[in-house]
Amino acid sequence: MKRQLENWQLIERSIIKKYRKELWNPFMYAVKHYDLIQPNDKIAVCISGGKDSMLMAKLMQILQRHSDFPFELVFLVMDPGYNEINRRKIESNAALLQIPITVFETNIFAIANSIEDSPCYLCARMRRGNLYNKAKELGCNKIALGHHFNDVIETTVMGMFYGSQLQGMMPKLHSLNFEGMELIRPMYCIREDSIIAWKQYNDLEFIQCACRFTENCTTCDNGGGGSKRQEVKLLLRRLKRDNPNIEKSIFNSIHAVSLDTMPGYKTNGETHFFLENYEERRKKKKSED
């Protein structure tokens, strides 16, 4: 007689079997291609309670179990001031998925919601700072965030349209304010549609944007009505009808930036203009010919 699998085991199996091509393979590609995890790392897997971070936690947990080298995981949940329903939902989902979470309290929502100018920006900065602080306190050298493929391309387009800059979202980067800490994004190559399909297949329900300010915030990036990110999502969806590969093209473009064709660029915080070495490049090309 076959042993009846528990819910968390069936959910894991769906990642490895049914959605291997859509979830597990791109996850492993990102981990290896961008060199995200090294032996003896201690990683704070940051869980907000949404579908992305919960899936990331499960992926990291499975990887740790089957890894060729040892590394530690802390499944870190920061409560910025969730209402009771959202807090219970996060805890019940963690129990369902067999994820041993570590929860710590903050009053970020109360502080951010008390100001009128850029509350979403302040909230995001405070959340990131608190996560780094707690992770470092727990002895971690990395934090993992659940940004996915679509976050990467949407951020690129948003920067061009609303920020007057061509700027990508890095798969990993060193913290400038927390010495020895590094941020990694293991879901960098996973598409959001695949995450939604996995969620629906397993009949899972996660919290949406839990921010108390979202309904009044037109710039919040958490999917609230009227947000700039939501505008870009809809635009890309429309463009995809005529060009199914448009998202992949944007993703590939940030991996193949040709600085020689840019009239200006920034590196290490310094702005450069193409005229700085315009004549030198001409002379060099002439001598090579």
VENWO-V777220 format. One line per field, one symbol per residue. phi: phi as a letter, one per 20 degrees, with the letter a starting at -180 (. if undefined). psi: psi as a letter, one per 40 degrees, with the letter a starting at -180 (. if undefined). A space follows every 10 residues. Layout:
BEGIN
phi->???
psi->???
END
This chain:
BEGIN
phi->.fffffgfff ffffffdfdf fedfffffff gefelecdgm gcdeeedeoe fffffggfff fffgfdffce bdcceddeee pgffffffff ffffffemde eddcebdfgf fffedeelff ffgfffffff ffgfffgene dbcddefdgf gfffffffff fddlbdcedf fbaffedcgn dcdccfegde ffgfffffff geldcdfefe ffegfddedf eenfgnffff ffgfffffff fecgefffff ffffebfdff defbbdblnd eccffgcgff fffffffff
psi->hihhiidddd ddddddcdfd dddddddddd dddefdhihe ihhhhhheei dddddddddd dddddeieii iihhghhhhe fiiddddddd ddddddefhg ihhiiifddd ddeeidhfdd dddddddddd dddddddeei eiihifhadd dddddddddd deefighihi diiihdeghe iihigeedeh iddddddddd defihiiahe heedeeheeh eeeiheiddd dddddddddd ddgeeddddd dddeefhgde ehdiiihfeh hiidedfddd dddddddd.
END
